[in-house]
Amino acid sequence: MNRFYISLLCTLYFVLCTFPLAAQPEQPAPKWAARSSRAVVSVLTYDQKKELLHSGTGAYITADGVCVADYALFRDAYSAAVVGQDGKRYEVERILGADDMYGAVRFRVAAKKVDCLSVALSTASAEGQAVYAMAFGKSAPVSMPCTRIEKKDIVEDAYAYLTLAAELPEKYTGAMLFTQDGDFIGIVQKPVGGRSYAIDSRFAAALQVEAIARRADALALQNIHIATGLPESQEEALVYLYFKSRSANNDEYMDLCNLFLTTWPDCAEGYLRRATPLMDLQRFDDADRDLQTYLRLASDPAQAHANVAQAIATKLTYQREAPYEKWNFDTVLSHLDTALSLSTDSVQQTDFLLQKAQVLMAKPDPQGALDIYDQLLSGPHRSPALLYAASLAHAQLDHPADVQIALLDSALALFPDPLPEEAANYVMRRGQLRASQGQFRQAVLDYNQYCYLKNNRVSAVFYYERSQVEVEARMYQQALDDLDLALEKAPNEALYHLEKSAVLLRVNEIDRCIESVQKALTLNPQMSDGHRILGYALIQKGDKQNGRKELERAIELGDETAQDLIDKYAK
């Protein structure tokens, strides 16, 4: 008899361990449920038209309104709110972290003090342990089926990923998962293959915005159109602001700057960062106040004055149409002079002098800039960039091109051999100057070297400009080749077809000339040069009647030489 019972017990154990247990029906809640249910809320998300997108379950995990929920609720949402069993509704203010892979999101609502769950402190839960799923029902979170943990895996080196023994109904996706003792251990995910799963509550609670996020995490946040929070450390938050300044619009970036300064009101850098979008929005008084606060709080006064100078100079350069009486280039120069007087570091002083020279060039005071460049060139700071800048100052002063070319030669001599790609712009500038001096074949060599240094990664405009120099150098076939390359990149640019027809006319390729200029006129019938070239080409083909019509059309469009061609060839 004993053997029979032992055999029966073994069989029952085998069946229980081999086959998944179905979730037990909703049943009377455990004693701790009433307390925990006060922290479980209904989550409502809305689309761009403010229409309901999703509804589901979330839970407060801090008393000041930080919640966690299933990520799927928030995908593509533009706004959201939570409603507790007390009927109080709070709008979602910020997304604090999101993960699409394991399906969790952390966010903050506009609540001051709420009941909250205590997130389990360890990778709790053993395999076989009973667990309860608490979902927010129609009016209160009382729906609690019971199942058990079938398997526990570790993800992200620290967090439990739980396989449950039952497939919970769809309405429990996003439900909060508890142990028999009421420990909050996970968030239930959508069932797959006859099983439900749950991600560790600690994983959801640890989600945050990161300064340099993984691509997947960044996409998860991008797919939620609700304002995000900031990284939790000041240093990371500043890095995050830097990246956002390059991608966010002014309103979004301003919102993040305001949040930063609310969190760290004594951080000087935050006021400098906020001044930029304030300038873009033409709120110049507010920007000026932020710059003054930045100067007051900055730990390096010299660098601070230089940074303020840079911010104002940027405004003066790119927002000329919106003047502000407090700011002009003399204001910028005053800040730079202050920076120079406060600095005791020679490298820093050199940077400030270069910045001052750039401002003088923009003012414009090219002679003042050249004086600074000459001062620096006579010291240990001689560099290709400095020589290049000096050549531009000479150009603005209309000094001879030979002087500018000599400076560029000196700049190029400072580069290693073979020249790096960094030298490409120096070579191009020299080529343009040589062309202006009638040194066309030497200019073509510079254009060729520029193309080589750029590894042929050049635009249609480059090929067009080189073709113009090649025509002047009587290198007609090279010019035609370049115009063909330009047309490969910009086949609908009428000017390139027109220039090609002009070169073909020079080499007496009349049929090809007519074909090319007709393409130009198809793209732009108002080109007087095109009608003149076509008229002359037709006359050369013996078609004086149509040639004269084209020349007369060129005259109608303002061409001043077509009449001479009529008098000479089409009377």
Secondary structure, DSSP 8 states (H G I E B T S, - for coil): -HHHHHHHHHHHHHHHHHS----B------TTHHHHHTTEEEEEEE-TTS-EEEEEEEEE-STTSEEEE-GGGTTT-SEEEEE-TT--EEEEEEEEEEETTTTEEEEEES-SS-----B-SSS---TT-EEEEEB--SSSS-B--EEEEEEEEEETTTEEEEEESS---GGGTT-EEEETT--EEEEE---BTTB-EEEEHHHHHH----SS--HHHHHHHHT--S-B---SSHHHHHHHHHHHHTTS-HHHHHHHHHHHHHH-TT-HHHHHHHHHHHHHTT-HHHHHHHHHHHHHH-S-HHHHHHHHHHHHHHHHHH-TTS--TT--HHHHHHHHHHHHHH---HHHHHHHHHHHHHHHHHTT-HHHHHHHHHHHHTTTT--HHHHHHHHHHHHHTT--HHHHHHHHHHHHHTS-SS--GGGHHHHHHHHHHHHHTT-HHHHHHHHHHHHHHTTT---HHHHHHHHHHHHHTT-HHHHHHHHHHHHHH-TT-HHHHHHHHHHHHHTT-HHHHHHHHHHHHHH-TT-HHHHHHHHHHHHHTT-HHHHHHHHHHHHHTT-SSHHHHHHHH--
